[in-house]
Amino acid sequence: MNQPLPEQLRPLTLKTYIGQSHLTAKDKIIPKLIQNAKKTNYFPSLIFWGPPGSGKTTLARIIANELKREFFEFSAVNTSTKDISNIIKSSSTSNQEKLLPPSIIFLDEIHRFNKAQQDKLLPHVERGNIVLIGATTENPSFSVISPLLSRCRVLVLNQHTTKELGKILKLALSHLKINLEAKAKKFLLESSNGDARVLLNVLEIASSLTPKDILEITDLEQALQRRQLGFDKNGDEHFNIISAFIKSMRASQIDSALYYLARMIEAGQDPLYIARRMVIFASEDIGMAQPTALVVANEVFRACETIGYPECAINLAHGVCYLASAKKNRSAYDAYFLAVDDVRKLGNLPTPLKVRNAPTTLMKNLKYGQGYNMYDKQSYLPEKLKHKKYYK
């Protein structure tokens, strides 16, 4: 059989579907929507949002199978809106003639369609000519246009747990008629990073590379080559990791900060991006509590700029330990944005005369600079703000 293992083992019913029990369990939304559609023929358009290998495509196929609906599958990577429109037109005409419910159009990686392309789907969804099921690994709040999003129900799929992957692995081992050493099994479950497709692909490759009935870690390592640590530098996981990194340093959790640093480095994140965030952090979160933090952060940035990977990883780790362990004080940061708020609300308030520059006689006659004293305790703020305190 030429089909890849993930395709061979793809479940066809909700009963055999593994994972996402918050959506697929007996009393949850998917079974309820299917049951209702069998009575009324109405099924809403959906957006499946979840990480790779979490079962988005499989779930869409199962819904179509359970409802016995015509099903068309596209990927936004290699599909034009014209291709989809032609299918929709042909399918809608045929269904209307036969008095059949609308077909299900599954669009994988819908976030890769631009605004204009997504706009072309909107009237079909709005009129109910089709049931659209979009799948995305990116936050639909940012990657799907608002009018389309408002006409779809967003369902979040989670990364597979180790227990769920274990069930999938058990099916795969039985299908391939092989086994794994205990250490190899643990290694594969961890290395798959919650992605069922990765797990099955690695297992299939490993089994094809060796005639052994019991695979070892070395067999899996050869098939895997590298753990699945990469992330889209413009994607959700990128922002999740950098957020966790900054918040770990802010909470003075050195171990957590180092872990997220290692995640970024191993995934190939630009060291200058990490270092820039550390320079910002030094002023924003440490500030006046330890002003030398900014010096250290800038030196780390300079080291990354000069040395590069792999050695600058050490410089980054050094800087992270220093910044995470430093005392924190956001008073300068908070004070600045309080001042910004007044500037934006009140506009260009007149500067007090005594702190104005007076390079000409006319200006001096107008009392520019008059009464200025560097030891003056009175506020130099505009009259309207003279009692304001920003920095505390």
N, C-alpha and C positions, 0 to 999 in steps of 0.2 A: 504494500500500500504506500503510495507516494505522499499521502497527507501527513503533515507534521503531527507530532504527538498531541499538542494542544487542541488541534482540530479533531483528531480521532476521539479524544476524551471529552469533548465539549458536551455538556448536558443538554437534553432536549426538553426537560420539564422542570417545573419549580421544585418538585420533590427530590430531584437528583442534583439540584443546584446547590453548591457549597458556598457559604458565606453570605454576608449582607442580610442577616436574619432580621434586622430592624426594618427591612423593606419587604422581605419575602416570606417571613413566618406566616402561619395560617391567619392570624388576625391583623396583619399589617397591610400597608397600602397597596402593594402590587396585586396580591390575591383579591383584595376587595375591588380594585379597579377592573380586574379581569372578570370577576363574577358579575359586576354591574354591567359591563359592556356586553356580556352574553345575553343580558335581558333587554338592554336599551340600544345596543349598537354604538353607544357613545364611549369613546376612550380619549382622554385628553392628550395633548402633545406634551412631551417630557424632555427635560435635559438631565442626563446622567453626568454628574460631576464626581470624578474619583481618580485615583492614581493608576498608572499603567498596570495591567494584569489583574484588575480588581473585578472583572466580570461584566463590564458595561455592554460589550457587543453580545455576549452570551444571553444576558437578560433581555435585550431587545429582541433577539431571535426567539426566545422562549415565549415572550408576550405574543408575537405574531403567530407562533405555532399553537399556543393555547386558544387564541381567538380565531384561528384558521383564516387569517387575513393575508392578502397579497403583500409580499415583503420585498422591498428594494433596498439594497445596502450600498452606500457610497462612502468614500473617504474624501474629506475636503482637500487633502494633499494633492490628489490627482484627478479631481472632478471639476467640471465647469458647471455653472448654474444652468447653462443651456441643456446639458445632459440631463440634469434633474427635472427641468421644466418639461422636456420632451416626454420623459417617463410619466410625470404627473398628469400631463394632458391626455396621454394615451390611456393611462390607468383610470383616470376620473371618468372619461367618456365610456369606457368599457363597464365600469362599476355602475354608472347611472343607468346604462341600458339594461344591465342584468339585475338592477335594484340591490346591489351589494354595498356593504359599508366601505368607507374609504380605506385605501391601502396605507400601510405603514412604511414611511420613508425613514431609514436610519442613516444619519450623517455622522460619521466618526470624525473626531477632531474638528468639530464645528467652529472652534475658536480660530481656525486658520482661514476661514472665510472673512473677507473684509466687510465693512459696513454695507457697501453697495450690494455685495453678493447676498448678505443676510437679508437685506431689504426685499430682495426678489422672492424670498421664501415666505415673507410675511402675508401677502394676500391669500396664498394657498392655505396657510394655517388658519387665518382669520375666517375664511369662508368654509372651513371644514372639509376642503377637497382631499386633504391628506391628514394623517396623524404623523407628526414629526417627532422622532426621537433623536435628539442630538447627544453626542458623547464628547466630553472634554476633560482634559486633565488640568485646565486652567479655571480660575475663579470666574464663573459666568457673569458675575456683577460687572466685571471689567471686559470680558471677551465676547459677550453676546449683547447685541443692541437691545435697548430698553423695551421697544415695542414688541419684539419677538419674545423677550424674557417674560413680559407681562402676560403673554398668551400661553406660556408653558409652565408646567410644574417642575421645579428643580428638586431632584432627588440626589442626595449625597451618598456615594459609595465609599467605604473605608478600605484601607490597606488590609490585606488578609492577615489574620493572626497566625501565629505559629501552629496553633491547634488546627485551624482550617487548612493551612498548607500541608499539615501532616495527613489529613484525610485525602487530599488530592494526591499526595505522594503515594499513599497506600494503593490507590486505584491505579496509578501509573506503574508501580512496581509489579502489581498483579498482571497488568496488561502486557508488560514487557517480559514478564517471567524472569525477573532478576531480583536481587536484594542489595541492601546497603549495610556496610558495617555501622555500628552505632555512632561512632565518631563522624563517619561520612554523612550519615543522615542529619546529625545536628549541624554539621558544616553547611550542607545544602539548604536546610531550612533557614539558617541565619543569612547565608550569602544571597538568597533570593530576594531579600529585602521586601517581603510581603507581596511579591509579584509572582502569581501562579504561572504566567507564561514563561518567565525566566526559569523557574524551577523545572518545568516540563522540558523546555528546550535543552537545558544543561544536562538533565538526566538522559535525554534521548541521544545527545552527542556523545556523552560519556559511555553509554552502553554500546554505541556503534564503533567506538575506538578500541574497545577491549572485548575479548571473547569470554571474560570471566563472568561467573554467575553472581558473585558478590563483589560489588564495587567498593573501592577504598577512597580515602580523601584525595590521594594523588590523581586518581582517575577523574574526579570531579574538578580538581584544580586545573587539570589540563584542558578540560572542556570549558570551564568558566573563564580562564585566563585572568580576569579581573572582576572583582566584586562590583555589583551594580550600584555605584556611588554617584554617578554623574547626575547633574540636574540642569534643566534649562535655565540659563542665566537670566532669562526674562520671565521665568515662571514662578508659580506659587511657592515651590519648595525652596527656591533661591531666597525669597523674602522671608519664609518661615525660619530658615537656618540663620540668616543674618540677624533677624529679630531676636531669636533665642540667644545668639552670641552676645549681642549688646545688653540684653536684659540680665544675662548671667554675670557679666562684668559689673553692671549696675548694682546687682545684689551681692557683689563681692564673692561670688561662687567661682573660685578659680578653676576647679575641676570641670565644672559644666562649661565654662568659657573655653577651656582647652579642648574639650571634646568637640564643641561646635567649630572651633578653629580647625581641628583635624579633619572634620567632615568637609569643610570648604576646600582645604588644601588638597585632600585626596580626590576630590571631585574636579580639581583643576581650576578653581576660582582664581581670578587675577589677584596676585598678592597686593598690588597697588590699591585695588578696590577695598580689600580688607584693611590695609594700612590707613587709607583715607578715613574710613569709618572710625578707626581708633583715634586719629587726630581730632575728629569732631567730638568724640566721646570725652577726650581729655579736657576740653573746654566746657562742654555741655554738662557733664555729670560730676567731674572732679573739681574743675574750676579753682576757686580760691582756697579750697581745703588743702591742695597740694599743687601749686602752680608749676612745679617742675615736671608734672605729668605731661604737659604740652611739649616740653623739650624732649622728653623720652619718646613720645608718640611721633614727633617730627623726625627724630633720628631713626626710628624704626622704618618710617616711610622712606627716608633717604637710603637706608640699607637695602630695602627691597628694590628700590629703583636702581641701585648700583650693582647689587649682587644677583638678584633674581633667584628662581627656584633651581635646585632644591634647597640650597643653603639658607636662603632668607626665611625659610620656615622656622628656623631656630630664632631668628630676630623677632619674628612675629610672636612666637611663644614667650620669649623674654618680655616683650612689651605687654602682652596679655596678662601675664602674672603680675607685672608691676601695676598696671591700670586697675585690675580687678582687686588687688589688695590695698589700693590707695583709698584714703578717706574720700567721701563724696560730699559735694556742696554745689547745688544748682542755683545759688543766689545770683550770680552774674548772668546766667542764662535767663532766669525768670525776670530779673530786673530789666534786662534789655527788651524783652517782649512786652513788658508792661509799658515801657516807653514807646515802643512801636505802636501799641494799641492807642495811646493818646495822640500820637502823630497822625494816625489814620482817621481817628474820630474828630480831632480838632483842627487839622490842617496846619497851615503856616502861621502859628502865633507869633506876634512881634517879639523880637529878641530885646531884652533890657538894654537901654542905652549904654550903661556903664561897661558892658562887655562887648560892645561893638568896636570894630577897628576904626581909627580916626587918622588916616594918612593925609587928609587935606584940611585947610583952615576952615572951610565951610562945615565940614563934619565936626570939627572941634567946637565951632560956634553953636552947632546944633546939640552940643553936649554929648557927642559920641565919645565913649571911653571915660567920661568924667566920673570921678568917684571910685574908679576901679582900684582895688587893693587885693593883692594875692592872698592876704591873710583875712579877707572879709568872710564873715560867718553867714552873711545873708545869702539867700538862694539866688542863683543866676538863672533860674528857670523863668520862662515867660510869666507875666503877672498872673495869668489865669491858673498857673500850675505851681505857684511859688511855695505852696505847702505840701506838694506831692513828694512821697518817698517811694522810690522804686527798689533800691538796693537795701536789703535788710540783713 
